[in-house]
Each structure stands twice: as C-alpha cells, then as structure tokens.
Amino acid sequence: MVRYRVEKIPLRSIDRATIACIILCLLASGARPSPAASTHITPQDLAKSVHNPFEDFVKIPIQAATGFNVGQHHSAGEAVNIQPTIPFLLSPDWDLIARPSLTVAYTPSPSSQFGLNDLQTSFFLTPANANKWIWEVGPIMQFPTASSTDLGTGRWSAGPTAAFIYSNGPWFNGILAYHLMSFEGDRRRGSVNQTYIEPDISYNFNSGWYAQIDPPITYDWTAEMKDAWVLPVGADVGKAFNLGPQAMSLQLGSYDFVKHPQGGPGWMIRASVTLLFPTGK
C-alpha cells in the first residue's frame, strides 16, 4: 500500500480548545490537494485510505446515523459525528496521530434530548514508514462536555487505545480498540468502565467501489449482563472518487443490533462522507 504525506504540524501543547480550533480551521479553509497529487492515487488506493485512520494525510469523516426502535415508543434517534485525523511529526521514524471525536445527537428516550455528547480524543504513536502491517498505540481521553445528562457520562475518563492493520492488494483488515475508566467528575453519576472494539474488513475494487463490515462493539463492565453488550451486525458499501481536485468518498450501510441495552436502538442506518487531503511526496 502506498502511503501519502501532508506537511505535518509541529508538535506542541494541545488542549481541547486547540483541537477544536484545528477542526474548525480545516473545515473553514476548504483546503484542496493539488491536482497533480490527486492523479497519482488510484481509485483502489483512495478507497483503502477511507478505512485507514492512520494514513499520513488529513482526513475528515462526517457520519450520520439513525437508530430505530428506541425506547418503549419505538422512536428514532439521530447522531452526527465528526472524527478528523491529524498527523504530527515527531521524528523521521515516528508519527503522532491525533483523532478527536465530536458527536451531536438527538435521543428520544428516556426523555427527548438534543445536543453535544462527551468529547473524545485519541493519540496514536505509529511508525512513519510502515506499509503492509501497521500498528498504533496511545491514550484516549473523554471529557464531560455533554450538554445534558442523558447525552453524556458527567465523568472524566481515560485509558489505553491501540490498533493493528493489515493492508495488501484489494483487502484492508484492521481492528481498533480502547478501554475507558472514569477518574473524576460528578460522583453522583455512575462510573465509566467500558471496552470498545471496532473490527474492519473491507474489499476495495479497482473502480473505487468498496464493501466493508465495520461494527462498533461495546461492552459496559458496570451494567448487568443483559444490558452490557452493544453488538451490531451488518455491512456498508461506498465509493471513493475525485470531485474535481477534491478526493472524497460516500458510504451507506445498515446494521442490526443483535445485542443492545434495554431501550437502545434495534437497528440503524448510517451514511457518511469523507474528505481526504493527500499530497504527493
């Protein structure tokens, strides 16, 4: 797999405000890869880059998910997530990948709520020149930024995160995992002790079309067994392409929750658009 780089941002002290500013600047700038850079990336490589959060270029995925059969009235809930990938240069041999995640959600149960969820930020240390086999490891932090009680935990949480990726030919296979535990915040709220696992298996065609299985699996160690698992089963299809000078992808998928907490969604549809900003070396 060919990896592409952008001019990286010098490492410095990063707080939530800095990350938010970076995201807003990226969105507002309308930055574009050079036409020459875009033409050097095959549609298949572009499709594989959609799945890989650790490529050496800025990527901005925006995902909208609708969950159905929520609560006793079988209502629908909505969530929009933005999770940009921002590379930082540590040395010629090592990269640091920052990956903040911000979600705006509407939940109809147990009471109707709309607003921000808790902000998550991950940092991954990864070898700069890895190709077929890629690994990343680092910390993840979760901040109590939710705008209402039902949309967040009310606790400061942190833990380890790691990913392992195999990319060869048309296949991209990987697994991302983290574990969060609370250490501060509103002690009247329950503790956070949660494991997240996200396997990703995709086949990417020469045309830029791809099919993937990418279920977000969670296990809540504080819940009773019947409510501990969130286990979706389904698939996505998508297409990576260039719209003028802009590299991007569109994706649509559906997942059934074979395990979920009481009152949680029974199934979901999700759609995403991903903007990619590669430049040639």
Summary of the structure (lengths in Angstrom):
residues: 281
radius of gyration: 18.7
end to end distance: 14.7
largest distance: 56.2
contacts: 909
relative contact order: 0.19
helix: 12%
strand: 56%
